[in-house]
Amino acid sequence: MSRICQITGKKAMVGNNVSHSKRHTKRTFEVNLFERKFYWVEEGCWIKIKVSAAGLRLINKIGLDAAIKRGLETGTLRKCTIL
């Protein structure tokens, strides 16, 4: 499975290396991704999702239930493991 945040949809970006030589190569900027377990109060179960640092801040701001609904609406949350 690719490294994509299941809440925000963030994924790796491609950019240029800043170098003082004549080579022009590309580099990837990986997303700051974690695999976290959350207790989903509305469903009464533990779930495990891949979430970025920005996704963690979003969960803290709007709540887990609203963040999961947003992820399902945008299509980024397809599979969450229920523990």
Secondary structure, DSSP 8 states (H G I E B T S, - for coil): -----TTT----EEEE---SSS---EEEE---EEEEEEEETTTTEEEEEEEEHHHHHHHHHH-HHHHHHHHHHHT-----EE-
